[in-house]
């Protein structure tokens, strides 16, 4: 029932609309019209007033024709850079960019699949419960759209986020919390050739701290990374300031608390050892989620895949997505694979087969919940 040609053409249309994070105004207007033409009620919230964007989150509702629990489909409208002037190319049933930009399958493949899935339901006059759609802003870099979503407009008990690189059949039920761990390390400047002993090197403090940290794969549930180090002006100056941006993640909130505390203590001890000081900025970016396989949201989506003849499998992720935020706001949600391969790179691509199966997945989930 999925119209492959229509689906592919719509996806090609969407990826050619520039929509870097904070610049989603144009695509939001296009999607608003498409959804209204499908008979959905559409509302744009005021999230952009808090995160300085062109538009808020797009929220749409297809009123149910039958009983059943209301469900939510979620994708994000923004893309990473370089994502302006995307020129999609089809080679052997795979869609790429022309190599100068990302493609934007992350996450416009999900958007196209949701639109086509809803069209299938409408065109075939299939019974359905209330179907809600959120196309969020500024997901990349902080999940800011979902964090500022107007949840008073959402009634769904269950959510499906279409934003993972696995092929359709993948069901992500576990995801980690993340802490941002940033440090400003203060030493003391001095001439490195004439009186280095009068200085305190912020670089040496940073090096000592990092040397004493457990980083990268800490255990099977926990990771940590030093991502950015900046500081210093010249080789003849003992460096007085170094800034470090780091993170820690864990499926276990207890382990995340412990890892973050360990990193903070390493910075503080190193600074004390050298006679410097450190200012720490720690922020919980998003909560973890863990959905049991016996939960209705998982059972129903597995049933949908079974009816489609697609093998379903349960897995976890080390990354964050709007799934974390939806679960944190009481909407039992899973992240579903749609086949967005090598996202955030110039080699990003998607197989047309995965795009088609993603749209089938959306329609079948709607049918199962009816």
N, C-alpha and C positions, 0 to 999 in steps of 0.2 A: 504493500500500500504506500510505501515511501516513494516519492517521486525523486529519483536520483538526480536527474538533470536539473530540476528546480533547486534541490538541496545544494548541489555543487555550485550552481550559479549564484545562489544567495550567499554561500560562504565566500566565494570570490569577491562578491560585492562588499561584504563586511570587512574583509581584511584590507581592502583598499581605502577604507575610511580611517584617517589618522586618529589615534585615540591614546596617546601617551597618558600616563597617570596624571590626573588633574585637568586633562584636555579632552574629556569624553562628551562634551556638549553636542557635537555634530552626530556622533553615533547614537546618542540617547534620543535625539529627535527622530532619526531614521527608525529606530526600534520602537519608539512610541507610536509612530504611524502604522508600522507593520502590525503591532499588537492590537491597536484600535480597529484596524481593518479586519482583524480576525474576530472582532466582537468582544475583546477583553476590556475591562475597566483598567485605566492606567493612571498612576499617580507618581509624581516625582517628589521625593522628600527633600528636606533642607540640609542634608548632611554636608553639602558643599560650603555652607555658611560656617562650619566649624573646621573644615580642612582645606579651604581655599581652592575650590575647583570650579569648573564651568557649570557643572550640573550636580544634582543630587542623585541618589540611587533611584533606579526605575523599578517600580512595584506594580505588578499587574495581576488581575484576578479573572479567571474564567469561572463563572458561576456554574455550580453543579447541576446536572440534569437527573442525578440519582442520589442515593444515599452513599455512605462511605466517608471515611475521614478525609479532611482537607489535606492536601500535600503541597510541597513547595519544591520548585526547581530553581537552582541558583547557579549563576555564572558571573564572571566579572567582565566589564567592558574595556578596561584599560589594558595596555600592553607596555612592555619594557622598551627601551631604546636599543638599537636604532629601529624605529617602527614607522617612520614617515615615508610616504611614497612607495608603499609596498606594491610590487608587481608580481603577482602569483604566476607560477608556471606549472603546467601539468606534464609529467613525464611518467609513462608506463603506469597510469592509474595512481600516481602519487603526486600530491600538490606541494610544491616548494615555493620559496621566494626566488627572485632572480639572483640571489647571493649577496646583494648589497644591504639587505635589511633582514630582520626577523620575518617570519611569515605572519604570526598573530593567531595561529591555531590555539595558542594559549591566550585567550580563552574563547575566541570567536567560533571555534569548532563546536564548543558547547552551546553557544547562543544559537547557531544555525540548527543544531540538532533539536533544541527545545522548540524553536519556531516550526520546524517541519513536523515534529511529533504532535504538536497541538493542531496543526493543519490536518494531519491524518485523522485525528479524533473528530474534528469539525466536519470534514468532507464526508466521512463515513457515518455521521450521525450516531457515534458511539456514546453510550452512557458513561458518565464520569462524575466524580465528586468535585468539590471546589478545587481548582488548580491555581495555585499562586506562583508567581514568577518574580524573582529578584535578579536584576542585572545591576551589579554593584559597581561603584567607582573605586578607584585607588586601592585595589587589592594588592598590587605589586608593591613591595617595600614596607608593608605594615598592616594590611587588612583593614585600612581606615574606613572604607565604605561600609563594610559589615559592622564594624564597631559603632558607627554612627547611624545605622539603619533605624528608621522609624518602626519599631517592633509593634506599635499599637495598630499598625495596618496589616499585621500578619496573624492569621488564625491557625495556620497549619500545625499539626502535631508532628509530622514527619517531613524531613528534607532530604533532597538529593542534589549534591554539588557535582557538577560535571566539569572536573578540573584536574584530571590525573592522566599521566602518560601511558598507563596500561591500556591495552585494548579492551573494548567492551566485554564485560564479564568480571572485571576487577572490581571488588568492593572493599574499600578501605574503611575499617571499623575502629582503628586505633591511630591516634596522632599525638605528638608531644606538645608540652608547654615549651615556651621559649622565654628566656630572660635576655634582655640587652644589658651588657656589662661594659660600661665605658669608664675610662680612667684618665685623669689629668695628673701627670707626675711632674712635680716641681723639684728641681735641683737648685744649683747656684752657678751663675756664669762666672767665668774667669778666663784669662788668656791661656790658651792651651800650650803655648810654647814658653811663656815667661813664668807663669805662676799657676800651673794646673792644680797644685795641691790646695789652692784657695777655693777651687770650684767643687761642686757636687754634680756629677753627671746624671741627668735624668735618663739618659740612654742606658747607663749601667744599672740603674734602679729597675728599669723596665726589663732588661735582660735577666737580672737576678729573679725577678718575679715570675717571668715566663718560664725560666728554667725549672722553677719549683712547682709548676702547675701540671696537673693532669689534664691533657688536652686531646683533641680529636676523638677517637672512639674510647670513651671512658669505661663503659660496660655495654652490655647488649641493649640497654634502654636509654643510655645517656651519651651525649656528645658535647664537645666544647671546642671553640675555635677563636684564635686571635685573627681578626680579619683585616684591620687597618692600623698601621703605625705611622704617625707623622711627628716630625720634630727636627730641630737643628737648623742652623743658618749657614755655618761655615766651619771648616775643619779646624780653624784656630780659636774656636770658642768652645769651652766646656758647655755642653747643651743644658740649658736651664729648664726646658719644658718639652715633654713628650706627651702626645695624646694617643690613646689606644681605644679602638672599638672592637669589642669582642661579644661573644654570645655563648649561651649554654642552653641545651635542650634535653628534655627527658620525658618519657612516657609517665614516669613516676614523679609526682609533685614533690614527694619527700626527697628523692634523689636530686631533683633540680635545685631545691633549696640548699642541699648540702654542697652541690657542685658550685653554685654561685657564691656561697659563703666561703668556700675554699679559694676561689679566685680572688675575691675581695681581700681575704686574709693574706694571700701571697703578695698582693700589691702593697698592702699596709706594712707588712713585715719588712719587705725589701726597702721601702722608703725609710722606715725607722733605722734599719741597719746602716744606711748610707747618710743619715742625717737630713734627708729630704722630707717631702710630704706628698700626699696623694689625695685627690678629691675623686670620689666614686659616684657614678650615676647608674643605678640599677633599676630596671623597669621590667615588669612582667608583661610581655607583648601579647600573649594569648594563652588561654588555658588548654590543657590536654583534653582529649576525649577518648572514651572507650565504650563501644557499643557491643553488648553481648550478642552472640549469633542467634539466640532465641528471641531477641527483640523483634517486634512486628515489622519494623522498617527493613531489617535484614531478610527476614523470611519472605516478605512480599517481593523484594527485588530479586531474590534467588528464584522465586516462582516465575517472575517475568522472564528471566534469562532461560529458565527451563522450557518455557512455552515457545521461546524463540529458537531453541536448539543451540544456545550459546552456553558454553561451560562457565559456570560462575566459580570464583574463588575469593576467599577472604584473605586480606593482607593488612599490613600496617605501613605507616610512612614515617620518615624522619622529618618531613617538611610541614609547614603550616599552610592553611588555606581558610577560606570562609567557613569551612566545616567546623573548625575549632570555635569560631565565634557563634555560629548558629546553635551548636550544642550548649555553649555557655549561656545562651539565652533561652534554654528550655525546649529547643526544637531538636528532637532526636534525628540526627543527620549522619549520612555516610557520604564519602567522596567516591565517585565512580570513574573508572577509566574510560577515556574517549579516544585514546591513540595519539595524543599530541606529542610527537617525538622530538627530542633535542630542543626543548623550549629554551628561550633566552639566548639562542645562538643563531648565526647566519645559516646553519644547516637545518633549522627547524623544518619539519614536514609532517604531513598526515596522509595516510592511505585512504583513498576514497571509500574502500570497503569499511574502514573503521568509522568514517563519517556517517555512512548509511546505517551501520549497525547501532550507532549512537542515537540516531533519530528513531529507529525501530524500538530501541530500549525505552526512550521517553514515552512513546505511544503505548507500549506494553505495560509499563509501570502504571500509567493512568488507568488502563483497562483493569489491571489487577486490583487496584485500590477502589474501583467502582463496585 
